[in-house]
Amino acid sequence: MSGHSKWANIKRKKEATDAVKAKIFTKIGREITVAVKEGGPDPDNNARLRDLIAKAKSNNVPNDNIDRVIKKAAGDGDKNSYENNVYEGYGPGGVAVIVDCLTDNKNRTAGDIRHYFDKFGGNMGTTGCVSFMFTQKGIIVMEEACKDEDKIMEDCFEAGALDFKIEDGVIEVETEPTEVSAAAEKLRELGYTVVSAEMEQVPSTYTKLEDEELIKKMSLLLEHLEENDDVQNVWHNWDMPEEPDED
């Protein structure tokens, strides 16, 4: 389930409208800024930056935009100081939600996130109220290469994978959260095209919604959270209905 929804989400972003693309550029730009300030502007010596450059390219961010953000963050041009904040709560129908943010104004962001939860029938809680239902994992998504499954398995485990699966022409690799960058780099060296390599919060159980009104409200909650520039990632345990492929 995680793999299919993750890949569907990536494809949806790659096919996004210009307005959505602009938001994606903004979010990834913030991550790159933080990575450069913490580890320097050279992707050869900054694994996190290297992963974010790959992520940006997989979302069709132009190279010029990536270079501009790196140069600005490395120089004196970017005075913004982003702080990581994580918010937890319950959406409609008891769906567990974790919201990961990078913000230059903690009070504004906290107010926005609380407003979304309240508006769409949820409840923002305290730190730890839902995170116990999730496990941190490193997740790498790759385009399937022209290799047999035994070879893919051999390569994945050589790179440090804990598990892997192949679905719809996509390989999803699970690693320890701290090993995701190193594993992704090894897989690139082995010839794989890495679409994304990130730490994710993977739910241990899922919540199903049957009521149409709850489904609508949960969809709107996720939509508003993901549209907020301060929000980098939203994790939840909603057993979402599959979207039909648009072939």
C-alpha positions in Angstrom: 0.0 0.0 0.0 2.7 2.5 1.0 4.6 1.9 -2.3 1.6 2.3 -4.5 0.3 5.4 -2.8 3.9 6.9 -2.6 4.5 6.4 -6.3 1.0 7.7 -7.2 1.7 10.8 -5.2 5.1 11.3 -7.0 3.4 10.9 -10.4 0.6 13.3 -9.4 3.2 15.9 -8.4 5.2 15.4 -11.6 2.0 16.0 -13.6 0.9 18.9 -11.5 -0.3 22.3 -12.6 2.0 25.3 -12.7 0.5 26.6 -9.4 1.2 23.3 -7.6 4.6 23.1 -9.2 5.5 26.5 -7.7 4.6 25.2 -4.3 6.7 22.1 -4.8 9.6 24.3 -5.8 9.1 26.4 -2.6 9.0 23.4 -0.3 12.0 21.6 -1.8 13.9 25.0 -1.9 13.4 25.3 1.9 14.8 21.8 2.4 17.8 22.5 0.2 18.4 25.8 2.1 18.5 24.0 5.4 20.7 21.2 4.0 23.2 23.7 2.6 23.4 25.7 5.8 23.9 22.5 7.8 26.2 20.5 5.6 27.6 22.9 2.9 26.9 23.5 -0.8 28.9 20.6 -2.3 26.5 17.6 -2.9 29.6 15.3 -3.1 30.2 16.0 0.6 26.6 16.5 1.7 24.5 13.4 1.3 21.3 15.1 2.3 21.8 17.8 -0.3 22.5 15.1 -2.9 19.2 13.4 -2.1 17.3 16.7 -2.3 18.8 17.5 -5.7 17.5 14.1 -6.9 14.1 14.8 -5.4 14.0 18.2 -7.0 14.9 16.8 -10.4 12.3 14.0 -10.1 9.7 16.7 -9.5 10.9 18.5 -12.7 12.5 21.4 -10.9 14.9 23.1 -13.5 18.6 22.9 -12.8 18.9 26.7 -12.8 16.4 26.9 -9.9 18.3 24.3 -7.9 21.6 26.0 -8.5 20.1 29.4 -7.6 18.8 28.1 -4.2 22.1 26.4 -3.4 24.2 29.6 -4.2 21.8 31.8 -2.2 21.9 29.5 0.8 25.7 29.2 0.7 26.1 33.0 0.5 24.7 35.9 2.4 21.6 36.3 0.3 19.2 34.1 2.3 18.6 35.6 5.7 15.7 33.2 6.5 16.2 30.8 9.4 13.9 27.8 9.1 13.0 25.8 12.2 11.7 22.2 12.0 8.4 21.7 13.9 6.2 18.6 14.0 2.5 18.7 14.8 0.3 15.7 15.6 -3.4 15.2 15.8 -6.5 13.3 14.7 -8.4 13.9 11.5 -12.1 13.1 10.9 -13.0 9.6 11.9 -10.0 9.2 14.1 -7.4 9.2 11.4 -3.9 9.8 12.9 -2.0 12.6 11.3 1.6 13.9 11.6 2.5 17.2 10.0 6.2 18.0 9.4 7.0 21.7 8.9 9.9 24.0 8.1 9.0 27.5 9.2 10.4 31.0 9.8 7.4 31.8 12.0 6.5 29.1 14.5 3.4 31.0 15.8 1.9 31.5 12.3 2.5 27.9 11.4 1.0 26.4 14.6 -2.0 28.6 14.2 -2.5 27.6 10.6 -2.2 23.8 11.3 -4.6 24.1 14.3 -7.1 26.0 12.1 -7.1 23.2 9.5 -7.6 20.5 12.0 -10.5 22.4 13.6 -12.1 23.4 10.3 -12.3 19.9 8.9 -13.5 18.0 12.0 -10.2 17.0 13.4 -8.3 17.8 16.6 -4.6 18.9 16.9 -3.1 17.2 19.9 0.1 17.2 21.9 3.5 15.8 20.9 3.4 12.0 21.0 -0.4 11.7 20.8 -0.3 9.7 17.5 3.4 9.2 16.7 3.5 6.0 18.7 1.4 4.5 15.9 4.1 5.2 13.3 7.6 3.9 12.8 10.4 5.9 11.2 11.8 4.2 8.1 14.0 5.1 5.2 12.1 4.8 2.0 13.8 4.9 -1.4 11.6 4.9 -4.6 13.3 3.9 -7.9 12.3 3.4 -11.4 12.6 -0.3 -12.2 15.7 -1.1 -14.3 15.9 -3.9 -16.9 17.1 -6.5 -14.5 15.6 -9.7 -13.2 14.1 -9.7 -9.7 17.0 -11.8 -8.2 19.5 -9.2 -9.4 17.4 -6.3 -8.0 17.1 -8.2 -4.7 20.9 -8.7 -4.6 21.6 -5.0 -5.3 19.1 -3.8 -2.8 20.5 -5.9 0.1 24.0 -5.0 -1.0 23.1 -1.4 -0.6 21.8 -2.0 2.9 18.1 -2.5 2.4 15.9 -4.1 5.0 13.2 -5.0 2.5 12.1 -4.2 -1.0 9.1 -4.6 -3.3 8.3 -4.1 -7.0 5.0 -2.8 -8.1 3.8 -1.1 -11.3 7.3 -0.8 -12.6 8.6 0.8 -9.5 10.9 -0.5 -6.8 10.4 0.6 -3.2 13.3 0.0 -0.8 13.1 0.1 3.0 16.2 1.0 5.0 17.0 2.2 8.5 16.1 5.9 8.7 19.8 6.9 9.2 21.0 4.8 6.3 18.6 6.1 3.6 21.1 8.5 2.0 24.0 6.1 1.9 21.7 3.3 0.5 20.4 5.6 -2.2 23.9 6.6 -3.2 25.0 3.0 -3.5 21.9 2.2 -5.6 22.7 5.1 -7.9 26.3 3.7 -8.3 24.7 0.4 -9.2 22.8 2.1 -12.1 19.4 2.7 -10.6 17.4 5.9 -11.1 16.4 7.1 -7.6 13.2 9.1 -7.7 13.1 9.9 -3.9 15.0 8.9 -0.8 13.6 10.2 2.4 12.8 9.3 6.0 9.1 8.6 6.4 6.6 7.8 9.2 5.0 4.5 8.3 1.8 3.6 10.2 1.5 0.3 12.0 -2.3 0.2 11.4 -4.7 1.9 9.0 -8.0 3.6 9.6 -10.8 3.1 7.0 -13.5 5.7 6.4 -16.9 4.6 5.1 -18.9 7.8 5.6 -18.8 10.1 2.5 -18.8 13.3 4.6 -15.8 12.1 6.7 -14.0 11.1 3.4 -14.7 14.6 2.0 -13.5 16.3 5.2 -10.3 14.2 5.4 -9.5 14.9 1.8 -9.9 18.6 2.4 -7.8 18.5 5.5 -4.9 16.8 3.6 -5.4 19.2 0.7 -5.1 22.3 2.9 -2.1 20.9 4.8 -0.2 20.1 1.7 -0.9 23.5 0.1 0.6 25.3 3.1 4.1 26.5 2.2 5.4 25.7 5.7 4.3 22.0 5.5 7.0 19.7 4.1 5.4 16.3 4.7 2.1 15.0 5.9 1.9 11.4 7.2 -1.4 9.7 8.1 -2.9 6.2 8.6 -6.0 6.7 6.4 -6.6 3.7 4.2 -7.3 5.9 1.2 -9.4 4.5 -1.7 -7.3 3.8 -4.8 -7.5 6.4 -7.5 -8.1 4.9 -11.0 -5.2 5.1 -13.4 -5.7 7.7 -16.1 -4.5 5.9 -19.2 
